[in-house]
């Protein structure tokens, strides 16, 4: 029973790590696009609502990136330790 619980938790954290990686990629794309809007604003005149929306998207993207990096680190560590223990339990 304990072996099953270990496998379940390992797989769940592996999926969470993959989801965090996807969130990191999406937030980097959003951050790059928001910075492009800021660069365009420096060259031409666009509505200030667009600039404020781009700045808020940039802020949210930075927060999501930081959170995703932390979750990926935790998930990678737990997944590695779980897979290592998983192999040890199946060999015995």
HUQUI-V375090 format. One record per residue. N is the residue number from 1. RES is the residue in one letter. OMEGA is omega in radians with two decimals (* if undefined). BURIAL is I if it has 16 or more other ideal C-beta (glycine too) atoms within 10 Angstrom, else O. Layout:
BEGIN
n = [N/N]
res = [RES/RES]
omega = [OMEGA/OMEGA]
burial = [BURIAL/BURIAL]
END
This chain:
BEGIN
n = [1/2/3/4/5/6/7/8/9/10/11/12/13/14/15/16/17/18/19/20/21/22/23/24/25/26/27/28/29/30/31/32/33/34/35/36/37/38/39/40/41/42/43/44/45/46/47/48/49/50/51/52/53/54/55/56/57/58/59/60/61/62/63/64/65/66/67/68/69/70/71/72/73/74/75/76/77/78/79/80/81/82/83/84/85/86/87/88/89/90/91/92]
res = [X/X/X/X/X/X/X/X/X/X/X/X/X/X/X/X/X/X/X/X/X/X/X/X/X/X/X/X/X/X/X/X/X/X/X/X/X/X/X/X/X/X/X/X/X/X/X/X/X/X/X/X/X/X/X/X/X/X/X/X/X/X/X/X/X/X/X/X/X/X/X/X/X/X/X/X/X/X/X/X/X/X/X/X/X/X/X/X/X/X/X/X]
omega = [-3.13/3.12/3.12/3.12/3.11/3.14/-3.13/-3.14/3.12/-3.14/3.12/3.14/3.06/3.10/3.11/3.11/3.11/3.09/3.10/3.08/3.10/3.10/3.10/3.13/-3.14/-3.13/3.05/3.11/3.12/-3.14/3.13/3.13/3.11/3.09/3.08/3.09/3.11/3.10/3.11/3.14/3.12/-3.09/-3.08/3.14/3.04/-3.13/-3.12/3.08/3.13/3.13/3.13/3.08/3.12/3.12/3.12/3.07/3.10/3.13/3.11/-3.13/3.11/3.10/3.13/3.10/-3.13/3.14/-3.12/3.13/3.12/-3.14/3.10/3.11/3.12/-3.12/3.12/3.13/-3.12/3.13/3.12/-3.14/3.13/3.12/3.10/3.10/3.14/3.12/3.14/-3.13/-3.13/3.11/-3.11/*]
burial = [O/O/O/O/O/I/I/O/O/I/O/O/I/I/O/I/I/O/O/I/I/O/I/I/O/O/I/O/O/I/I/O/O/I/O/O/I/O/O/O/I/O/O/O/O/O/O/O/O/O/I/O/O/I/O/O/I/I/O/O/I/O/O/I/I/O/O/I/O/O/I/I/O/O/I/O/O/I/I/O/O/I/O/O/O/I/O/O/O/O/O/O]
END
